[in-house]
Amino acid sequence: MYLSKIMQIFGAFGAFGAGLGVVLGAFAAHGLKAKISPEQLAIFDTGVRYQMIHSLALILVVCLQGRLDEFWLKGAGFGFILGILIFSGSLYLLVFTHTKTWGAVTPIGGIFFILAWAALFMGFVRTSSL
């Protein structure tokens, strides 16, 4: 199957993000658990969970190449990447830096996740035949 360059990037980011999610989850369970508060651990776990879900969503975007309108797939892919970086990244920074300001950035990442899912929805709606 031919993958466009952007889909290769989405796939690589998705696979790397999912693998990193496993590493971060294990790190939280075994390394951080004794060093941070239960509230901070829950925040970190939320970042890992959203990273994992949306990394797998990126892989789904790649699998849909050629089946859905490319414009909407690209929108979804970029939205998932930005969401992971901003949403999960801000939660990790919140835990490690103890800077509460990062919590104000997190919803921006959430907006990118919502936009990405909306783009994927539009890809299904706007595709003439599957």
HELIX and SHEET records of a PDB file:
HELIX    1   1 LYS A    5  PHE A   27  1                                  23    
HELIX    2   2 ALA A   28  LEU A   32  3                                   5    
HELIX    3   3 PRO A   38  CYS A   63  1                                  26    
HELIX    4   4 GLU A   70  GLY A   83  1                                  14    
HELIX    5   5 ILE A   84  SER A   88  3                                   5    
HELIX    6   6 GLY A   89  THR A   97  1                                   9    
HELIX    7   7 TRP A  102  ARG A  126  1                                  25    
END                                                                             
